């Protein structure tokens, strides 16, 4: 059923924000974070967090989503007015063709579609092969370079998929673009909302990073500024509850609780912090799922290397069809991950941190 957070979800997921051009998302983060902390902090790349002091200055807990989404960058305008593009983030060719996109120009948004040579004129053997990214283009309805430029298009302009925020027939199933990782952005905000008027034995820095999809870059710079003792990274996880996916490939299901990442290519989580998350979820009655991701990484991969080391953990919501034009999450998972993050903050004092570091 609908909740008070639907408008937050809609605004965050519909905002454009490719790596390096996250300003529309950052404006929303600033709007929501400012009343929830005593100070806003940013780095020189554009990551943003709100600081909320609890009953102690330490430990410093850094809670992060990431603002950027997978998208495209206009690399060239052809003589005929078509746009060549560079992908940003991991795109699979088979989810790209015929998708509607929005080009973010200085004159406003221009609608287009990802096109390629039609199969009717391809040799039979080529019809069976996925079209390569290099052979795709964006059609904005221009008939020349001059007309495209008159529309306001320039090389370097951001391009994002079009997929409005849509609760499905089951209203707990939420379809939108950019759940990776506006889900984490929303949960970071909701965590601070839940902590208003609540005592917590630490200082929290909650917000979101830039340029995660192209190398976890903003996480490194904001962590250098905050110098956290602990990192809690909020992201998405691969859903395994669709046809063709084996449980050993991805076991997480929508609506079955947050996902704890046990391993990825950027980080092996600290054992003491991992166990603390498991114990906290059990004590609070929050269901917890588990996943390994040998082919990817999260911002935790940079945060945990801050200074002499900041034990970090990556938590996510199971998400179908990530890195495509539209993805689906379950409302309950967003709620449960928010509850879990709040419980972690309430329980993580200096003696607890000292004990888990010894594990």
Residue, then its C-alpha position, 0 to 999 in steps of 0.5 A: x500500500x502507498x506510504x508517506x515516502x512515495x513522494x521521496x521515492x518518486x523524486x529521487x528515482x525520476x531525477x537525472x544523475x549520471x556519474x559526474x552529473x548528479x546535481x539534480x539528485x544532490x539538490x534533493x539530498x540537500x533539501x531533505x538532509x538539511x533539516x535532519x542534521x546540525x551541519x551539511x558537509x560536501x567534498x569537492x566532487x559533490x558527495x554530500x552528508x548531514x552530520x547528526x551528533x548523538x550523545x558522544x562525538x565518537x564513533x563516527x558512523x558514515x552511512x552512504x547511498x550513491x546518487x549516480x545511476x547508469x546512463x550515457x554521455x553524448x560523445x558525438x553528433x553525426x552529420x545526420x543529427x544522430x547522437x553517438x554515446x559513451x556508456x557510464x556504468x555497466x550496461x548489457x547490450x540486450x537491455x538497451x535497444x529501443x529504450x526511450x531516453x532523455x537527453x539533458x541539454x542546457x536548453x532543457x530535456x530532449x526525448x530520444x530513443x536508442x536505435x540500430x540497424x533494423x534486423x530485416x536488412x541483416x544477414x541471417x547469422x547477424x540477426x542472432x547476435x546482440x547488437x554491440x554498443x558501438x553500433x547503437x545511436x540515439x535518435x532525437x528526431x533531428x535531421x542534421x547536426x545543426x538541427x540537433x545543436x539548435x535543440x541544445x544538444x552538445x557533446x558531454x550532455x547526460x542521457x538517462x532512461x525514461x521510466x516513471x516511478x510506478x507502484x505496480x498492481x501489487x502496490x508494494x512492488x515499485x517500478x522505477x529507473x535508478x533504484x541503483x542507487x536512489x534506494x540507498x539515498x532514500x534509506x539514508x534520509x529515512x534513517x536520519x528522520x527516524x533518529x530525530x528525537x532519539x538518543x544514539x551513542x555516536x555521531x552519524x554522517x548520512x548522505x550519498x556519494x557521486x561516481x560510484x558506478x565508474x569506480x567508487x570515487x565519491x566514497x573515497x573523497x567523502x570518507x577522507x573528509x569525515x574520517x569515519x570509524x565505521x561505514x554502513x553502505x546502503x545499495x541494491x542486491x541482485x534479486x534471484x526470484x525471476x525465471x532462470x536464476x538458480x539459488x546458488x547464483x542469487x538467492x535474495x528475494x523481494x520482500x524477504x528482508x535486507x541483504x548482507x553482502x558477504x563478499x564482493x570484488x572490492x571488500x571482504x567485510x570485517x568479521x566483527x561488524x558482520x556478526x554485529x549486523x547479523x546479531x542486531x537483525x536477529x535481536x530486532x526481528x528483522x529478516x536478513x538475506x545473504x549474498x556474494x557478488x564476485x563481479x562487482x563492488x560497492x562504496x564500502x570498498x573505498x570507505x573501509x580503506x580510510x586512514x588506518x581502516x574503517x570497518x564497513x559493511x554493505x547492505x542492500x535491497x533485493x532488486x530486479x533488473x538493475x543496470x537497465x531502463x527500469x527495475x523493481x524493489x519491494x516496499x517492505x525491504x526499503x522499510x526493513x533496511x531503514x529499521x536495521x540501519x537505525x538499530x545499528x546506529x542505536x547500538x554502536x557505541x565506543x565499547x561495542x566498536x572496541x569489542x567488535x574490532x577485537x573479533 
